[in-house]
Amino acid sequence: MSSRPMDTDPTTADSTPPTSSTDPAAGFRVVVVADYAAAQPALRAVRETVFVHEQNVPRELELDAERDPLCQHVLAFDRQDNPIGTARLTPDRRIGRMAVLAQWRGRGVGEALLAALIEHAQRLGWRELSLHAQASAIGFYARNGFLPEGERFVEAGIDHLTMRRLLGAANPVETREAALAALIGIVAGARHGLAIYSRELDPGLLDRADAIAALRRFATGGGIAQILLQDPAAPQRALAPLIALAQRLPSAFEFRAIEEPVDRNHPAAYLVNDRDGWYFRPLGHRFDGETRLDGGARARQLRAHFEPVWERGRPCSEYRALGI
């Protein structure tokens, strides 16, 4: 077990996608705490319940009397003003101590806490945020624009991974795991529309279980994905999982093949949603590139490139006949 100081962001932070809105009508409110001394009882009530009693983290590791007064804290309260979730920003620009009571998980509390922290960091002029995510909460942070880096490690007896997000700038994508996190973030951030420009459905990325799960949630939530391929025969031969998913949800996925020579010479690949999120790879056969959840100008540029190529593309009717 590692002896390094605890600064965890556990899966109990709200690792499942929210099933309701995060406004007061959902039954809770989130506030940024200015007076730590006054807020300390509420912070302790949530953190001890989650970390000490539920996750069996030693109380001496959870207590942080030295740094807690120096941190920026957020709290979530229910309608009766009972504390139900908390998190903090440390002076070294890290998110930590993210915790949501069990009965409130999956209801958007974690997303609301994280959004409040990001907004507060931006007001402070911070250019990036990092965190130590529990392994089972990686998807939660990926949906909110954080990318993994480095190797996993043990903290307070729990597997963790460092994740980072740049604020107001594109995040570099340098590994396959970061590529998967970028994809999850763009898909999760879409309202109803998603455009994918790919060579052959990106083996090693679009066939990953987490990617398929994200696309399934998007599709069953009423989303529509348009997918442009340069080589539609390659994923057909591989019986790509995404094709199988599309055949189960045919109204949510449409495939077209690129046939015009001028279009086939385009070397890049990208994913762009209808809420200004994008993940762009200069070379379509590689995973390295850049991503951003709130890059409006670049998102509009990518959609402007995608739409005429889509109109010129040939519908991939052969995928409907595979019988997978």
N, C-alpha and C positions, 0 to 999 in steps of 0.2 A: 504494500500500500504506500502511495506517495505521501510524503510529509509536507508537500508544498501547501501554502495557504489556500483555503477553499475560496473559490469565487465562481461557483457553478451556476449554470442555467439549465435546470433540470427539465426532464420530459414532462413533469407536472406543470410546467409553465403554460401549457395549452398546446400540446404537440399535435392534436388533431385539428383539422380545419373547422372553423366556427360554423355552427348550424343556425345562428341567429345574428341579428345586427349588433353593432357595438355602441349604439346610441342609448340614452337613458331609458327608452322604451323597452330595451332588452333586460332591464332590471338592475343595472349597475351604472356607476359613473367612475371616471378616472380623474385623479387630481395630481398635480406636481406638488410635492411637499416642500415647503420653505423652512418650516421650523422642525428640525429633527427631534429635539427634546420632546415636543408635544406629540409628535407622530410615533415615537419609539414604541409605546405599548401596542399600537396597531401593527407596526412592522413585525414586532416580536411574535404577536399572536399568529400571524400567517406563516412566518418563516419557521418557527419552532414546530408548528403543526405539520408542515410539509417536509422539512429537512430532518428534524430530530425525531419526531414520532413516526412519520410515514416512511422515510428513507433511511432511518437509522444512522444518520450522520451524527458523530459525537458533538455534543453541545459546545464543547470548547473549540471545535473547528468552525461551527456556525457563527458563534459570537465574534464580533469584529469591532470591539469598542474603540479601537484606535482609528480605523478608517471610516466607519459608518458616519460619524459626525461631519466628515469631509466630503461625503458623497451627495449627489442629487438623487432624491428618492421619489418614486411615484407609488400611489396607492389606489386600489380599486375598492369601492364600497357598494354594498347592496342598497336596496331602497330603505332599509332600516338603519343605514349608516354603520353596518357591521363590515369590518375589513375582510375582503375575499381574495385579494391578490396584491403583490408588490414586486418591485424591481428597483435597481439603482444604477446610476452612472458614477463610476469612480473617477478620481482626479486624473488617472492615466488613460482616460477616454475608453473605458471598457464598460460593457453592460454586465451586471452580475446579480446574484440573489433573486433571479426570476422565479416566482412561486405563485401558484394559483390553487386555492382549496379544491379538493377533489370534486365536490358537487357542482363546481362552477366550470369545470374543464369542458372544452368543446363548445363553448358558448360565446367565444370571441373576446374573452377577458385578456388572454395573453396577447392577442393581436393589438388590442387597445393599449395595453401597457407598453408594448414595444413601440407603437406609433407615437405615444407621448414622449418616450425617451428619445426617439429619433428627432422629433420636432424640437424638443428642448435642446438637444445637441446642436442642431442647425442654428437655433437662435443664439447659442453661445459662440457660433462661428467655427465649430469643430469641423474638420475635413474628413474624418473617418471614425468608425466605431469598431471595436473588436469584442469578442466574448469567448468564453469556454462553454461550448454546448455539450450537454449530455448526448451520447451517441444516438439515443432514441428520439432526441429533439432536433436532429439536424434538419429534417424536412421542414419543421416549423420555421426555423430561421432562414432556410433556403427560400421559402415562400415569401419572405420579407426582404430578400435581396442580399443576404449574407452568403459568402462563398467560403468553403473550407480551405484550409491551408495546413501543410505539415502533416505529421503522423499523429495517431491517436495516443492518448496518455491517460493515466489513472490519477484522479483527484478525489480525495475523500472517499476512496474505495469504489469510484464509479468511472467508467470509460468516458472520456471527453475528447473533443476535437476543437481546435481554434478555428473561429470563423471571423470574417472581416467584411465590412461594407464601407466603400467610399461614399461621402455625402456630396452631392452636387457634381459628380463626375462619373464617368464610366469605370466599371470595375474590370480589371484584367482577368481573363480566364486562361489558365496555364496548364491545367490538368483535366483528366477525364472526370474526376469527381467534382471539380469546380464547374465543368461543363454541364453535368447532370443537375447541380444546384441551380445554375443559371436557367436551364430549361424549366425546372420546377417553378422558379420564381416568375418567369414570363407567363407560363400557362396559368398559374394560380392568380396572377394579376389581371387576366383577361376578363372583360365583361361578357361579351358574346362572340367576339371574332378573334381568330388566330390564323396567321399566314405562315406557312413553313416552306422555305425554298431549300431543297436538299438534292444531293446527287443520287443517292440510292437508299433513302431512309436511315442513313447514318448508323450502321451497325456499331454496337458498343455504346450507343446513346439512346436512340429512339426505340431500341428493343429492351432497354433496362426495365426491370419491374417497377421501380419508382417512377420512371417516365410514363409508363403505360398507366399506372395508377393515377397520376396527375391528369393525363389526358382523358381517362375515364370519368373522373370527377368533373372535368370541364364539360365533357359531352353530355353527361347525364344532368348537368345543371342548365342545359339549354344552349350551350355553346356550339358554334359551327367552325370547323377547321378546314381551311383550303390548303392542300399540299401539292406543291409543284416538284416534279422529279425529272432529273436529266436521264436517268436510266431505270425505267419502271420494271424492266425484266429482272434486274438483280434482286430486289426484295421479293418479287414473285417466286423466284427460285428458292429463296431462303425461307419462304412461308413466314414473312415478318409478323411479329406479334401485333404491330399496329394495323396491318391489313386485316388480321383476324378480328381485332376490336372494331374496326370500321365496318366489317360485315355484320357484326352484331348490332351496331348503332349506325345504320346507313344514312340516316338523316343528318348526322352530325359531322360526317367526314366526306370530303370530295377530293379525289385525286385527278391530277392532270399531268400529262407528259409534255416536256419541252421538246419541240421539233424544229423550230426556226434556227438556222445556223447562228445567227447573230445572238440568239438567246443561249444557245448551248456553249458559247465561248465564255460565258460569265463564270469566273473561277470561284466565286464566293458561295457561302451558304448562310442562311439567317433564319431567325424566328422573330416575329413581331406581333404584338397583340393590339387591341383597340383601346388600350389605356396608356400608350406611350412607353411600353416596355419592349425591349429588344435584346437579342443576343446575336452578334455578328461575327462571322469567321471569315477572314480574308481568303483562306484556302479551304474549299469545301471538304477536302479529304482529311482535314486536321480539326482538332477540337479547340485549339487556342484561338482567342479572339478577345472581344470586349462585350460587356453587358451592362444594362442600366434599366431600372424599373420606371424611371421618370424622365426619360430622354425624349421629349416631345419632338424636337427638330429632326433628330436622326430617325425616329420612328416614322415620321411623315415622309422622310426621304425614302426609307425602305418600302413603305406601302406604295409610294408613287412608282417605284421600280417594279414591284410585284404585280400590280393590277394589270398593266398592258401585257405582260408576259403571260399572266393567267388567261387573259382573253384570247391570246393566240395559241394556247396550249390545247392538246388533244385529250378528251376525257379518257381515263384509264378504265374502260368498260371491262377489260379482261380480269380485273380484280374481283368483280362481282360474280365471275363464273368459276372461281377456283374451287368452290365447295369446301372451304376450310371450316 
